[in-house]
Structures are given as C-alpha cells and as structure tokens.
C-alpha cells in the first residue's frame, strides 16, 4: 500500500469534500516514487526490458503465471498478444509494471491491481479493475458493466462507452469514461471520483455516501440522495490536468461539467452509533 | 447463470450449426446442464418441419417397458397426424426419443399441435417453415454430435447453455422455447422473472399452454400472446421490458428476424458485434470470438434496450 498522507495536492486544491470525518483511505500513488513500494516481495523490474506473450493458445492461469515469471526475471514491459477476450487476465499484479494487452479482455480483467500501468488496446468485459488499489489502467475501446467496482485508488480510464454500475462501491481513485455510461453509475460510492464525458444513464450516484461524479453530457436522472454541486476553481485545474494525462477533453470545457455529490440526507448520516440507533428505534 | 448466444447472417446462408456450436461451447462454463439450439434453415417451402420428443432422456432409465412405451407414443402421434389429414413427407428418428418430421398440411395447425401433444409424454419442440429447435442434456459438442448439427445451413440461430436453478434438469426445462403456437418463433433467456406465476395464470386463462415450470417459457408465451394481439416483434419485446419483472436478457428469433431485450437494470450481460453482413451477440465475448479469431469491436447494449435485426 502506498504511504498514507493526510495532506496532498488534492487537499491544497480544496478538494477535500470527500473525506469522511475522522478517517480517510485516500491513497496517492506515484509510480516514480520509490517509497511507494510496500510489498515485501516487490520485484525490481527494468521498464526497458521488454517481453512478449502470445496468449492465444494459452490457458488463463498460464498467462497470469507467465507474467509473474517474466517480472521475476526483471522484465518491466510485457506485451500480451491475442488475449482473445479471455477472462481474468492480468489480475493481482502488486508491482510496478508496464503491461500492454494487444486486444480485448473478457470479464474480471486486471482486478486487484496495485501498482502496474496497464493498457488494453481493445475492449474489456464486466468487472474490469475490480478492487484496483493503485496504478493506471487505460482501455482504448469500450467497457462492460461494473467497471472499477470497489476501486480504492489509481486511475481507471475507458476511452469509449461503459455499461451500468461503473464505480459501484468505489472507495477511492479516479474513473474516467470518454463516452456514454449506463445506469446506476456511482451506486453506493464512498470516495473517489468518476468523470463521464458523455451522457449518464438513470439513477446516477444512487445512495452515494461520498465522492464526486462529473458528467459532460446529459444525465437521464439522479439516484436517491445524489445532488448537484458547484465546481470549484481547484477542481477545474485538477480535472483539466487529469484528463490531459490521457489526452482527453471535456466536450464543452471542464467548467461546464455537471458535478454530482451526496446530499447526505439518508438515515445513515445522523450522529447515532448503531447501538444508540437501536435504543432510539 | 446460463449463457445465451445469437447470430444472424444478412442476405446469405452459412454453416450456422457449426458456428452456434462453437459459440455455445465457449459458454459451457455458464451452464453445462443442457444445451439448446433454434436453427433457421433455408426457406422456400410450404412444408412444415416439426421437431418433437416422446420422452425425456432420463425416462430411459425408468424400466424395461419404457422402450416399448416410446414406440407406442410415436405410433400414436403418427395415427393422430393421419386422423388430422396431415401428410408426413419425411421422418427422421434422431435419438430414441427425438424425431424430425416434414409435414404437408393447410388446415388449422394449432388443432394438430394440441391433438399431438395430448399424447402422454409427447412435446412438440418446434413447428415452422424455417425453425428447427433442438435441445438435450449435455454441452454443445455432445448435443451437436448427437443431433448431427455440424453443417446445418441457414441464416440465423439462437442458442442456450443452461445452469438449472428454478426448475429441473430435463429437456422440457431446457431452452430455447418455441413460442407456441406461432410458427418459427423461439426464445432463449438468461435471468429470473419475479412475476412469473401472476403472468402465467393470466396467460393460461387466455388459453395459452405451458409445458414446463421454467420461468423462461413465460417470455416465449408472452411474446406469442402479444403477437396474437397484433404487436409486431419489436413492439412485443418493448412491451415485455415494462411488463416482465426481474432480471433478464433474452433473445427472440422469427423466420427472418433476430431480437434482443435487456431488463431496465441491465443486470444480465450481453455483448454485441455488428457488421454489414453479420450480427453476433452472446453473454460473453469469448463466444463471439470463437467464430472470429481476429480482433473485433464489440459493445454492451444498455439497460431497457430492445434491438431487432432482419436476415
């Protein structure tokens, strides 16, 4: 896990609205900072050392094992050809690594990533980057539903359209969608940010605890307890910088993104502990 | 869980038997209990093709008499067809309990169907000019070899691999379902319907028949009912998205159309590939990739979406 900091660039920019009182799980990972290595068995890899895997004739497990073998041999850049929409490729990588998939992934691709920079030239199926902790994952085409479910850190980018329930239960990090997003995006999200440059489907941000959603296109409707907020100057800078990292732009400028936050009017936002709640009830 | 798949070739015939087998075999992990095909062969004949079974596969293990009983049932079907002045032009016994008949008839087909199905243990799986519905226990390779589906030429097809959850592992609960009594209409479904019994009782009061307790059959009967009321396929499907409760993605095929519908929560997956001459869709992209080894652009249809394509 990356080093926990109470102060960060985002706080300086005035973007601390998502911090729940008394605690934070926000993690700011920098791929260039050595101190971010935390796993005792992290591997020193050389990004200039390049290897290739042809996943076409291989079983899923063998592809994932081969990625680990190559990392242990010091390869810092691995290109996987012919992933052929197989499921669960590139999962559980807890190390710095440049991993390129030349094609599409099936379901549950790149889950639990903590550190790697992953690029997928095709599409990803449901539940890509589930529980992602840090690093970057960039999908050049479309993504299925539950994109970035329970994500905790890092940047997850889909340059095309995504399905429903993107960022469900998101707890940190940033999800960027270049196109349209389906229904129930940000459902029960707790922290982090979702940026949707196209249209968003119904029930956007339903029951969100915290976090922020920005939408460039039309919003079909808002979910329970999701309300519009005002974009600060700091956010504008951050949004431009963040989108610029991936060569993306808001369709009408970041000033015209619609910001959605939690209204915090649901029952779980009172001051009672669960035991006290029982007494009241 | 279940897996569903569909493909439609625009303006040409292809080896849909082998293609659908590849797609369904790639989805085997979503449901290995049974596999079913609705294959739409080349049209141009006034003859009907009737696929029917006279027993369940498991019945064969119920005693020594079952083999004679099966023969008796088949003979009774033949007698009843003769009584209804239906000419059997060709017949193929595919398995001990499954048959394919080519029929010539120009009367009230529903009466014939009801009369035949009145024979104990007999179920007509499909009736139509183009549709041939095949389903049995086992994975796609097993069923395809058993029913010799490799090389089946046609324009479009839908298929299903079943993970039995709410009804038994048998042929009557396997998909696809034929939308009795409409010729050439079939349905496959992935999901659960939560207002099944309410709708079933309503449709039964209106004279429709159910052959199983599988909730997916409701979609076929519902679509048949709506078409009987004058809806076209797309209108019937759009109405179903509001009317049916639960989580579902389903595919419907007619003699010249293929349609898909997703529930309003998009809780069940569907991946779609669309080109000028072919549409392929499935619960997982691996199924589509099984007939396209090269990279293709695919996407997920959205919640509440209904799409219909022509062959």
HADDOCK unambig.tbl for C-alpha pairs under 7 A between the chains (distance, minus, plus):
assign (segid A and resid 84 and name CA) (segid B and resid 286 and name CA) 6.99 0.50 0.50
assign (segid A and resid 84 and name CA) (segid B and resid 289 and name CA) 6.70 0.50 0.50
assign (segid A and resid 85 and name CA) (segid B and resid 285 and name CA) 6.01 0.50 0.50
assign (segid A and resid 85 and name CA) (segid B and resid 286 and name CA) 5.47 0.50 0.50
assign (segid A and resid 86 and name CA) (segid B and resid 286 and name CA) 6.36 0.50 0.50
assign (segid A and resid 103 and name CA) (segid B and resid 295 and name CA) 6.24 0.50 0.50
assign (segid A and resid 106 and name CA) (segid B and resid 285 and name CA) 6.44 0.50 0.50
assign (segid A and resid 106 and name CA) (segid B and resid 286 and name CA) 6.96 0.50 0.50
assign (segid A and resid 142 and name CA) (segid B and resid 299 and name CA) 6.17 0.50 0.50
assign (segid A and resid 144 and name CA) (segid B and resid 300 and name CA) 6.03 0.50 0.50
assign (segid A and resid 163 and name CA) (segid B and resid 300 and name CA) 6.30 0.50 0.50
assign (segid A and resid 163 and name CA) (segid B and resid 302 and name CA) 6.55 0.50 0.50
assign (segid A and resid 164 and name CA) (segid B and resid 266 and name CA) 6.77 0.50 0.50
assign (segid A and resid 182 and name CA) (segid B and resid 302 and name CA) 6.13 0.50 0.50
assign (segid A and resid 183 and name CA) (segid B and resid 303 and name CA) 6.96 0.50 0.50
